[in-house]
């Protein structure tokens, strides 16, 4: 009854709209949901990040089941990413616990980091081909051992960024894996990235809940709206060209990121 009383239709509608975009673009909800909560609803950045992390853990668990059933997850890559991301997420949570996470100074810090992450995500969307072509010259001569080490380092960087901002596990993670594993199928790259996001967002989300920066009622409202949104978005994804959606989404993220930084 308490959760039912905490249900907010406007949050559910926002979850539906974000889910619709996620279903069409494949982008993770973090880069879309967190700024909506901060800018439109005035949710404290720490609470928006913490709530969104558990939201992502729930939604991406379903995605992992689908990718796993389709055998589009490389569990070795997922494990290497987690080897770097989980310890760094735990260390980041420990560092956050030493400050007043819900204070005004922390709100500004998280907003600035979130804004920078959104701008980087926008760049990765627009310049993916250029980034991959430039980086291919560097990664072509790497050994298997070196690539494995870089995968762990990539996971460590994502662990810090995702724990602070809830953004990075999606678009940035996919670009990094495309650079390191250019011969893998795109479905396997995406599936491995989604599978890695589950333990990372779950650990970071539980950590934020422990720190008191998760709104359970808000989380339930978002999930109620987003699930049908993702389903509908997936159904109509083929009708809207990626070349149309990608620049619009990138421009939106860049503008929102700029607002958060300023």
C-alpha positions in Angstrom: 0.0 0.0 0.0 2.9 2.4 0.8 4.4 1.9 -2.7 0.9 2.3 -4.3 0.5 5.6 -2.4 3.9 6.7 -3.7 3.0 6.1 -7.3 3.2 9.2 -9.4 1.6 9.1 -12.9 3.8 11.9 -14.2 6.9 9.9 -13.3 5.4 6.8 -15.0 4.7 8.9 -18.1 8.3 10.1 -18.2 9.4 6.5 -17.8 7.2 5.6 -20.7 8.7 8.3 -23.0 12.2 7.4 -22.0 11.5 3.7 -22.5 10.1 4.6 -26.0 13.3 6.3 -26.9 15.4 3.4 -25.5 13.4 0.9 -27.5 14.0 2.9 -30.7 17.7 3.9 -30.2 19.1 1.1 -28.0 20.6 3.8 -25.8 20.6 3.1 -22.1 18.1 4.9 -19.9 20.8 6.6 -17.7 21.7 9.2 -20.2 18.1 10.0 -20.7 16.3 9.4 -17.4 18.8 11.0 -15.0 18.8 14.5 -16.6 14.9 14.3 -16.9 14.7 13.8 -13.2 17.2 16.5 -12.4 16.1 19.2 -14.8 12.4 18.7 -15.2 11.4 17.4 -11.7 14.0 19.0 -9.5 15.1 15.6 -8.1 18.5 15.9 -6.2 21.2 14.7 -8.6 22.4 12.0 -6.1 18.8 10.7 -5.7 18.3 10.8 -9.5 21.6 8.8 -10.0 20.9 6.3 -7.3 17.3 5.6 -8.4 18.3 5.4 -12.1 21.0 2.8 -11.3 18.5 0.4 -9.8 16.1 1.2 -12.7 18.9 0.3 -15.1 19.7 -2.9 -13.2 16.1 -4.1 -13.5 15.6 -3.2 -17.1 19.0 -4.5 -18.3 18.5 -7.8 -16.5 15.6 -8.5 -18.9 17.9 -7.4 -21.8 20.6 -9.8 -20.6 18.2 -12.7 -20.6 17.2 -12.0 -24.2 20.8 -11.6 -25.3 21.8 -14.7 -23.4 19.0 -16.8 -25.0 20.2 -15.5 -28.4 23.8 -16.4 -27.5 24.9 -12.9 -28.2 26.9 -12.4 -24.9 30.7 -13.0 -24.8 30.9 -13.9 -21.1 34.7 -13.6 -21.1 34.5 -10.0 -22.1 31.7 -9.4 -19.6 33.9 -10.9 -16.9 36.9 -8.8 -17.8 34.9 -5.6 -17.7 33.4 -6.6 -14.3 36.8 -7.4 -13.0 37.7 -3.7 -13.4 34.3 -2.1 -12.8 33.0 -3.7 -9.6 36.1 -3.0 -7.4 36.2 0.6 -8.7 32.5 1.1 -8.1 32.9 -0.1 -4.5 35.8 2.2 -4.0 33.9 5.1 -5.5 30.9 4.4 -3.2 33.3 4.4 -0.3 34.6 7.8 -1.3 31.1 9.1 -1.7 30.2 7.8 1.8 32.8 10.1 3.3 30.9 13.2 2.2 27.4 14.6 2.6 26.1 13.0 -0.6 22.8 14.9 -0.5 24.4 18.3 0.2 24.5 21.2 -2.2 28.2 21.0 -3.0 27.8 17.3 -3.9 24.7 18.1 -6.0 26.8 20.6 -8.1 29.6 18.1 -8.5 27.3 15.3 -9.6 25.5 17.7 -12.0 28.8 18.8 -13.6 30.1 15.2 -14.0 26.7 14.1 -15.4 26.7 17.0 -17.9 30.2 16.1 -19.1 29.2 12.5 -19.5 26.2 13.5 -21.6 28.4 15.6 -23.9 30.9 12.7 -24.3 28.0 10.4 -25.0 26.7 12.8 -27.7 30.2 12.9 -29.3 30.4 9.1 -29.3 27.1 8.9 -31.1 28.0 11.4 -33.8 31.7 10.5 -34.3 31.6 6.7 -33.7 33.0 5.9 -37.2 35.7 8.5 -36.9 36.7 7.3 -33.5 36.8 3.7 -34.6 38.9 4.4 -37.7 41.4 6.4 -35.7 41.7 3.9 -32.9 41.9 0.9 -35.2 45.5 2.0 -36.1 46.5 1.7 -32.4 44.7 -1.5 -31.5 45.6 -3.6 -34.6 49.0 -4.5 -33.3 47.9 -5.4 -29.7 48.3 -8.9 -28.3 45.4 -10.8 -26.7 46.9 -10.2 -23.3 47.1 -6.4 -23.9 43.5 -6.3 -25.1 42.4 -8.2 -22.0 44.2 -5.7 -19.8 42.7 -2.8 -21.6 39.3 -4.4 -21.2 39.8 -4.5 -17.5 40.9 -0.9 -17.5 37.9 0.1 -19.5 35.7 -1.6 -16.9 37.5 0.3 -14.2 36.8 3.7 -15.8 33.2 2.8 -16.4 32.8 1.7 -12.8 33.8 5.1 -11.6 31.8 7.1 -14.1 28.6 5.0 -13.8 28.6 5.0 -10.0 28.9 8.8 -10.0 26.7 9.7 -12.9 24.7 6.6 -13.9 25.9 7.3 -17.5 28.6 5.6 -19.5 27.8 1.8 -19.5 25.8 2.2 -22.7 27.1 4.3 -25.6 30.6 4.7 -24.2 31.0 1.1 -23.3 29.9 0.0 -26.7 32.3 2.3 -28.5 35.2 1.0 -26.2 34.3 -2.6 -27.0 34.1 -1.9 -30.8 37.6 -0.4 -30.6 39.0 -3.4 -28.7 37.1 -6.1 -30.5 36.4 -4.9 -34.0 35.9 -8.4 -35.4 33.0 -9.3 -33.1 29.4 -9.0 -34.3 27.6 -5.9 -33.2 24.9 -8.0 -31.5 27.7 -9.6 -29.3 29.2 -6.3 -28.5 25.8 -4.9 -27.4 24.9 -8.1 -25.5 28.2 -8.2 -23.6 27.9 -4.5 -22.7 24.3 -5.0 -21.5 25.3 -8.1 -19.5 28.2 -6.2 -17.8 25.9 -3.3 -16.9 23.7 -5.5 -14.7 26.2 -6.3 -11.9 27.7 -2.8 -12.2 24.4 -0.9 -11.9 23.1 -3.3 -9.3 26.2 -2.9 -7.1 26.2 0.9 -7.6 22.5 1.1 -7.0 22.5 -0.9 -3.8 25.4 1.3 -2.7 23.4 4.4 -3.3 20.4 2.9 -1.5 22.7 2.2 1.5 23.9 5.9 1.3 20.2 7.0 1.3 20.1 8.3 -2.3 17.4 6.1 -3.7 13.7 7.0 -4.0 11.8 3.6 -4.0 8.4 5.1 -4.9 10.0 7.0 -7.8 11.8 3.8 -8.9 8.5 1.9 -9.1 6.7 4.7 -11.0 9.5 4.8 -13.6 9.5 1.0 -14.1 5.7 0.9 -14.5 5.9 3.4 -17.3 9.2 2.3 -19.0 8.4 -1.4 -19.6 5.5 -0.8 -22.0 7.5 2.1 -23.5 10.5 -0.1 -24.3 8.2 -2.7 -25.9 6.4 -0.2 -28.1 9.7 1.5 -29.0 11.2 -1.8 -30.1 8.2 -2.5 -32.3 8.4 0.8 -34.2 12.2 1.1 -34.3 12.4 -0.2 -37.8 10.1 2.6 -39.1 12.3 5.4 -37.9 15.8 5.5 -39.6 18.8 5.4 -37.3 20.3 8.3 -39.3 17.4 10.5 -38.2 17.3 9.4 -34.6 21.0 9.4 -33.8 21.7 13.1 -34.6 18.5 14.2 -32.8 19.4 12.2 -29.7 23.0 13.4 -29.8 22.0 17.0 -30.0 19.5 16.6 -27.2 22.2 15.0 -24.9 24.7 17.8 -25.8 22.2 20.6 -24.9 21.1 18.9 -21.7 24.7 18.2 -20.8 25.6 21.8 -21.4 22.7 23.0 -19.1 23.9 20.7 -16.3 27.5 21.9 -16.6 26.5 25.5 -16.6 
